Amino acid sequence: MKARVYISLKNGVLDPQGKAISHSLHGLGFDSVIDVRQGKTIELDLKETDREKASEEVERMCQQLLANTVIENYSIELVD
Amino acid sequence: MKAAVIVFPGSNCDRDLKVALTEAMGHEPAMVWHGDTDLPETDLIAIPGGFSYGDYLRCGAMAANSPIMREVVKKAEAGVPVVAICNGFQIAMEAGMLPGALLRNANQKFVCKDVDMVIAAENERFVGGYKADQVIRFPVAHHDGNFYADEETLKELENEGQVALRYATIEGDVNEAANPNGSLNNIAGIYNKAGNVLGLMPHPERLISDALGGTDGKVFFDHLVQSIA
């Protein structure tokens, strides 16, 4: 089973990279852009075939290593 | 007195720390590899700056999970003094030894220069070598030193005297112009609740002789060693 973890900065946490991207997009004429937040995606290939167990395990990975919950939110998507 | 410097793959201030501690103690500290599971008996632990694990995932995130860090956390909880500098500060935070986080610098730039600081809270062991109103100068060299904590944590740090150092002008004024990276409340370094762990972005080990441009860092290590020995 594959899992995708999306990690983003929490609301209120300054995202200088997102801001720089936003400036560049405005420079290219994309005036409809109000705000940009940059995050990251981590793809995991897992031995586990049970969805519930896989979800629990990835949750623990996020808590222990993949995300820093002081500044980041994460969401998990399982892909069969 | 015995000291230990933890060395990670990608540490690059470990040898500077070794020189600073050797000069202060009169003998060398133990250099302990990150993959070791045992710490030698030690009265002081130093976590050096650098780019452990190439800053992969998040600065300090991998190093915080190195085998040796379990021992470091245990010793810190038992009261052993720990000084965590730059990437070491990031590692200590990721390991849960200090609150908050260090974000990308607000201006997106790697900042490499001498900074002036004022002492925000007394802590005899770490800053007792300076006068209370002294302006201290250490160099910074980082891309991710923008101190962040949520409102509640920040309030607690301020109220409990856990803010160690603040970026300031050479006259000692704490203002935005003196803030090199966007840190909340100009915070350059903090203590843990017990006061035995200091994390800071600036590098005291890089200003330990006039030949290097100053000796404020030498005062830091000399006093730290004297207060422990």
Interface residues (C-beta under 8 A of the other chain):
Chain A: V13 L14 P16 Q17 A20 Q64 L65 L66 N68 V70 I71
Chain B: L57 R58 A61 N65 M93 E94 P99 G100 A101 L103 R104 N105 A106 N107 Q108 N146 Y148 A149 D150 G182
